[in-house]
Amino acid sequence: MVACLAKLLLEMGERPAVLSRGYGRRRADDGVVVVRDASGLRADLDRAGDEPLMLARQVTGAAVLVSPDRYLAGRIAERHLDATVHVLDDGFQHLQLDRDIDLVIVDAADVDGAATTLPGGRLREMPDSLIAADAVLAEDDRVLDAVSRDAAYETFRLRRVVGAIDGGPVMAVAGVARPERFFDDLVAAGHQLVARAAFRDHHRYSRADLDRLVRTARAAGAARIVTTEKDFVRLLPLRPFALPIVWVPLTMEPDPLPEFRSWLAGALNAARDVIA
């Protein structure tokens, strides 16, 4: 969704900067790391982290910066990279920055009556905190119905599309928050999974991991290994691969997109009017 937002903002004539904490990076340098600027990529996986590097590869026109201090990153993006708007992934609880527009993605588990907060549950805040959102997005219409009653925020349906790759038996590998969902998406898209392997989110693949995956894939008769784009950037340092490894494209965007784009433009203009 961050990539979708950045691309929309570029189409609208903005100069977006994606500000990330760079969770899981191996070299957590002090200050700010510019992962991408107008000239191209400026940091590798160790300094960027997997998600910022993935976004920097996806959205070539946007700046991507990593820092534990996203206020500092934003000021650098404004002063030195001419950024006009900032996009924060996972920013709803980032109270150090005063956001102009808060977008929240929810699913059925988030609004289940039995959902609880950390440490006993998966939520950082209870669902009633959605009152602070400007727009709520969900893939399931039933979830939108549940959160839209007497709500002041806008609601938009999310369209999630898993891309196609060449046919044949494959082994699926995922080190993301919900790997089983990726596997289910592949099966639903018609891919023939003969083996699968799941790792924790942000798992840093080793040469031993890769050798083991290749052996498993070959033993299962897989012609290639398929993975997520986020996993693929973590596998890149281990090239060349003994077996072809490809990532499956995944896009997510509000539906209908023109309606969301119009709302976003209006929200940006309203924020600027307040500042002026």
Stockholm file with secondary structure:
# STOCKHOLM 1.0

chainA/1-276         MVACLAKLLLEMGERPAVLSRGYGRRRADDGVVVVRDASGLRADLDRAGDEPLMLARQVTGAAVLVSPDRYLAGRIAERHLDATVHVLDDGFQHLQLDRDIDLVIVDAADVDGAATTLPGGRLREMPDSLIAADAVLAEDDRVLDAVSRDAAYETFRLRRVVGAIDGGPVMAVAGVARPERFFDDLVAAGHQLVARAAFRDHHRYSRADLDRLVRTARAAGAARIVTTEKDFVRLLPLRPFALPIVWVPLTMEPDPLPEFRSWLAGALNAARDVIA
#=GR chainA/1-276 SS CHHHHHHHHHHTTCCEEEEECCTTCSCCCSSCEEEEETTEECCCHHHHCHHHHHHHHHCTTSEEEECSCHHHHHHHHHHHHCCCEEEETTCTTCTTSCCSCCEEECCHHHHCTTCCBTTTSSBSSCGGGGGGCSEEEESCHHHHHHHCTTCSSEEEEEEEEECCCCCSEEEEEECSSCHHHHHHHHHHTTCEEEEEEECCTTCCCCHHHHHHHHHHHHHHTCSEEEECHHHHHHHGGGCSCSSCEEECCEEEEEESHHHHHHHHHHHHHHHHHHHC
#=GC SS_cons         CHHHHHHHHHHTTCCEEEEECCTTCSCCCSSCEEEEETTEECCCHHHHCHHHHHHHHHCTTSEEEECSCHHHHHHHHHHHHCCCEEEETTCTTCTTSCCSCCEEECCHHHHCTTCCBTTTSSBSSCGGGGGGCSEEEESCHHHHHHHCTTCSSEEEEEEEEECCCCCSEEEEEECSSCHHHHHHHHHHTTCEEEEEEECCTTCCCCHHHHHHHHHHHHHHTCSEEEECHHHHHHHGGGCSCSSCEEECCEEEEEESHHHHHHHHHHHHHHHHHHHC
//
